[in-house]
């Protein structure tokens, strides 16, 4: 039974889009598979790990008589990648096998029953719906996603807080040592909503969203969120937990202020990081009028000293930071200059950008 005939790239694109969430090892074998089925007139690919589900439609006409089938995603992906560019590919369902034909090449893959494939429903009940440009959502995610925790026992930190209020979309990520906040104006006033999007979902969105004016439709319910853009539909479960109150973490009254060019500061930190302690990654910032000294050392008593001319007004200050946390914000948020506000050596620092008025980054100090 024919499923479809198409150029290799017409199948490879949507299959690649959904395969990123498939884990290599699963207790349920069917979760290693992708569901290939007819969606309207088109052929679609669907993958899930029970927490996230991604569907991508190809521009290929599906055969009218073709039945849904599930097949090993990695193997089908590897076969399509290995075929020549422009190859004509035929997918056929024969005797509980999927046969892939291209020229004189023929591959027979095992299948599992499509009716056993688990699916996530779209958000049910009350939900907030809004639409924005893909590039706008992609950009605001990139401003904060690097600050999410990884495999933290405080499971609610392994994701991104999304707050809809006052006509704004606010995104917050923290791992307990630093916090990133970014906001974006929405075109409409919506009821207040606060949810936590899982880390894996955020990273997949970052890969799949295009840097284009094309729109993404977002629907946020109590337990799930859905994102629809281009030929892709992504549905994700939400993290059930209480995110820390980020408004209490962002300092508002620090009087010691520094302005510096971002790139020279980033380069100086990269050099100082070479001789920082491999485990603690600490660097000292020694601040005086018009001057920032960056000092690092390690267990072998090696030292690095960097000095930058900066605009600084405030108390003389000697404060330590994890250099990776500073480099993360400088690498992920572009702009010609940055502004830093400090309290004392035991207080968190607030980093902001004149070019990004709705962005804030808070980093805790460390003792060195």
Number of C-alpha atoms within 10 A of each C-alpha: 14 17 23 21 20 19 15 21 19 17 23 17 16 22 26 16 21 24 21 18 19 19 12 9 9 11 7 9 10 23 23 23 25 28 26 24 22 23 15 11 14 16 23 26 27 26 30 28 19 12 17 23 24 27 25 24 26 23 16 17 17 24 19 13 10 18 15 17 23 28 22 19 25 19 13 20 16 11 13 21 14 10 16 12 11 11 15 16 22 18 20 19 20 13 10 13 17 23 19 19 17 19 11 5 9 11 13 13 16 12 20 18 13 18 11 9 17 15 17 17 12 19 19 13 8 10 18 16 16 16 17 17 17 21 18 20 20 19 16 21 22 17 24 25 22 20 26 25 22 14 12 12 9 14 16 24 27 23 29 28 24 18 17 22 16 14 15 17 19 20 25 27 29 27 19 15 15 22 23 26 24 21 21 18 16 16 11 12 13 17 12 12 15 17 24 26 25 23 22 16 23 18 17 17 17 18 12 18 23 19 13 11 11 14 18 22 16 18 20 26 20 17 17 23 25 21 20 19 19 15 13 21 19 25 25 27 23 22 22 14 12 14 20 14 8 14 9 8 15 18 16 10 9 16 13 18 18 22 20 18 16 18 16 14 22 17 14 18 23 15 15 23 24 15 22 24 18 12 8 14 21 26 28 25 19 16 21 18 14 14 17 23 17 24 22 26 22 18 11 8 10 11 14 18 16 16 14 15 15 18 16 21 16 17 15 13 17 16 21 21 21 23 19 16 20 20 17 14 22 20 11 13 19 15 14 12 17 21 17 18 21 22 18 16 16 14 15 23 25 24 22 21 20 13 12 15 10 15 22 21 25 24 23 19 20 19 12 14
